[in-house]
Amino acid sequence: MNTDDLIERLAAGARPIAPHRATGRAAACAGLALAASVVVVWMTLGPRPDLVDVIGQPAFLLRQAYALALAGLAAWLMLRLGQPGAPVRWPLIGIGGLAVAVLGLVGLEQAGLDGSERMDALLGQSWTLCSIRVAAISLVTTPFIFFAARRSAPTRPVRAGFAAGAVAGALAASAYGVHCAEITATFVATWYTVGILVAGVMGAAVGRWALRW
């Protein structure tokens, strides 16, 4: 059998892939991951006592918006990395834009505080636990996200794994917000982000072998 015959036989019966199929799968997996992590947080740490009162307040909504926006942008990057040759410029620009916006909020917040208040805004009451908890909760969300990532064809498994881990970490951060009482922009931008980055590093380590094909 020559090469042309082999190609024709392999291509026989091939069907076009439905557009946006990977995006839909990733969105479904992310939704399941978020729901599972919220349940875990609710059952282990418990919701904050005043959750009903604060759930509509701007500080709470901004914290959730940051985590979910980062999850969405990291998922976009993960999907692009799962398509050989696909450009990743725009997801990276989006992540950079989000970082600039968050740093702007931190700057505005810090400008209105004095020395001791600035440190309080940074450390809050739970800075030693926040990042660890976000990274730990990401262990619940990671399997869902990697299921979606493995259905693609990443040629750079470490980078794709980091992106998948960041998605898992950002979703975990959103779920942790149900329990966490810290609402300053400085605290969220620092310790939530550290937890998400730790989840990304763990994802890169797993992706090194789990996303190879």
C-alpha positions in Angstrom: 0.0 0.0 0.0 1.4 3.4 -1.0 1.1 6.6 1.1 -1.7 8.0 -1.0 -3.9 4.9 -0.6 -3.2 4.9 3.2 -4.3 8.5 3.5 -7.5 7.9 1.5 -8.4 4.9 3.7 -7.7 6.8 6.9 -9.8 9.8 5.7 -12.7 7.6 4.6 -15.7 8.3 6.7 -14.1 11.3 8.3 -16.7 13.8 9.5 -16.3 17.6 10.1 -16.1 18.6 13.7 -19.0 20.8 14.8 -17.9 24.4 15.3 -17.4 25.6 18.9 -17.6 22.0 20.1 -14.4 22.4 22.2 -15.7 25.7 23.6 -19.0 24.2 24.6 -17.3 21.2 26.2 -14.9 23.5 28.2 -17.8 25.7 29.3 -19.7 22.6 30.5 -16.7 21.2 32.4 -16.1 24.7 34.0 -19.7 24.9 35.1 -19.5 21.4 36.7 -16.1 22.3 38.3 -17.5 25.5 39.8 -20.6 23.8 41.2 -18.5 21.0 42.7 -16.1 23.4 44.3 -18.9 25.5 45.8 -20.4 22.3 47.3 -17.0 21.4 48.8 -16.5 24.9 50.3 -20.0 24.9 51.6 -19.6 21.5 53.3 -16.1 22.0 54.7 -15.5 25.7 55.4 -19.1 26.8 55.4 -20.5 30.0 53.9 -19.7 33.3 55.6 -22.5 34.2 58.0 -23.5 37.4 56.3 -23.4 36.0 52.7 -27.0 37.0 52.0 -26.3 40.6 53.0 -23.0 41.0 51.1 -23.7 39.0 47.9 -24.9 42.1 46.1 -22.3 44.6 47.3 -19.8 46.0 44.8 -16.7 44.7 46.6 -18.1 41.1 46.7 -19.2 41.3 43.0 -15.8 42.7 41.9 -14.0 39.9 43.6 -16.2 37.4 41.9 -15.9 39.2 38.6 -12.1 39.1 38.8 -12.0 35.3 39.5 -14.5 34.4 36.8 -13.0 36.8 34.2 -9.6 35.3 34.8 -11.1 31.8 34.5 -12.7 32.7 31.2 -9.5 34.3 29.8 -7.3 31.3 31.0 -9.8 28.9 29.4 -9.6 30.9 26.1 -5.8 30.5 26.3 -6.1 26.8 27.1 -8.4 26.2 24.1 -6.0 28.1 21.8 -3.0 26.1 23.1 -5.1 23.0 22.3 -5.2 23.9 18.6 -1.8 23.4 16.9 -0.8 26.6 15.2 -3.6 28.7 16.7 -2.4 32.2 17.9 -2.5 33.0 21.6 -1.9 36.7 21.3 -5.5 37.8 22.1 -6.0 35.7 25.2 -2.7 36.9 26.6 -3.6 40.5 25.8 -6.9 39.9 27.7 -5.1 38.6 30.7 -2.7 41.5 30.6 -5.6 44.0 30.4 -7.3 42.3 33.4 -4.1 42.6 35.3 -3.8 46.3 34.5 -7.4 46.9 35.6 -6.9 45.1 38.9 -3.6 46.9 39.6 -5.4 50.1 38.9 -8.0 49.3 41.5 -5.3 48.4 44.0 -3.6 51.7 43.4 -6.8 53.7 43.9 -7.5 51.8 47.1 -4.0 52.2 48.5 -4.0 55.9 47.6 -6.9 56.4 50.0 -5.3 54.6 53.0 -2.5 55.5 55.4 0.5 53.3 56.3 -1.2 51.0 58.8 -4.4 50.7 56.8 -2.4 49.7 53.7 -0.9 46.8 55.6 -4.3 45.8 56.9 -5.7 45.9 53.4 -2.9 43.6 52.2 -2.9 41.1 55.1 -6.5 41.1 56.3 -7.3 38.4 58.8 -6.5 35.3 56.7 -3.6 36.0 54.4 -1.7 32.9 55.7 -4.7 30.7 54.7 -6.2 32.2 51.5 -3.7 31.1 48.9 -3.4 27.6 50.4 -7.1 27.1 50.5 -7.6 28.3 46.9 -4.8 25.9 45.7 -6.4 23.1 47.7 -9.9 23.7 46.4 -8.4 23.7 42.9 -7.8 20.0 43.4 -11.5 19.6 43.1 -11.8 21.7 39.9 -8.7 20.4 38.1 -10.0 17.0 36.9 -13.0 18.7 35.2 -10.8 21.2 33.4 -8.2 18.6 32.4 -11.0 16.4 30.9 -11.8 19.3 28.6 -8.1 20.0 27.9 -7.3 16.4 27.0 -10.0 16.4 24.3 -7.9 18.9 22.3 -4.4 18.5 20.8 -1.9 20.7 22.6 1.6 20.7 21.2 2.9 22.5 24.3 1.6 20.4 27.1 3.3 22.3 29.9 1.9 25.6 28.8 -1.5 24.1 28.2 -1.3 22.5 31.6 -0.5 25.8 33.3 -3.5 27.4 31.5 -5.8 24.6 32.6 -4.5 24.8 36.2 -5.1 28.6 36.1 -8.7 28.0 35.0 -9.1 25.5 37.9 -7.5 27.9 40.3 -9.7 30.8 39.3 -12.8 28.8 39.6 -11.6 27.6 43.0 -11.0 31.2 44.0 -14.6 32.1 43.0 -15.9 29.2 45.1 -13.7 30.2 48.1 -15.3 33.7 47.9 -18.5 32.1 49.3 -16.6 31.6 52.6 -14.0 34.4 52.6 -14.7 37.7 54.3 -11.8 39.6 52.8 -13.0 42.1 50.3 -10.1 44.6 49.8 -8.7 44.8 46.3 -5.2 44.6 47.6 -5.9 41.3 49.4 -7.7 39.8 46.5 -5.1 40.9 43.9 -2.3 39.4 46.0 -3.4 36.3 47.8 -6.1 35.1 45.5 -3.7 35.5 42.6 -1.0 33.6 44.4 -3.3 30.7 45.0 -4.3 30.7 41.3 -0.7 30.8 40.2 0.1 27.8 42.5 -2.8 25.9 40.8 -1.3 26.9 37.5 2.1 25.5 38.4 0.5 22.3 39.6 -1.4 22.1 36.3 1.8 22.6 34.4 3.4 19.7 36.3 0.4 17.5 35.5 0.1 18.7 31.9 3.7 17.6 31.2 2.5 14.0 31.0 -1.3 14.2 31.1 -1.6 16.4 28.0 0.9 14.6 25.8 -0.4 12.9 22.7 
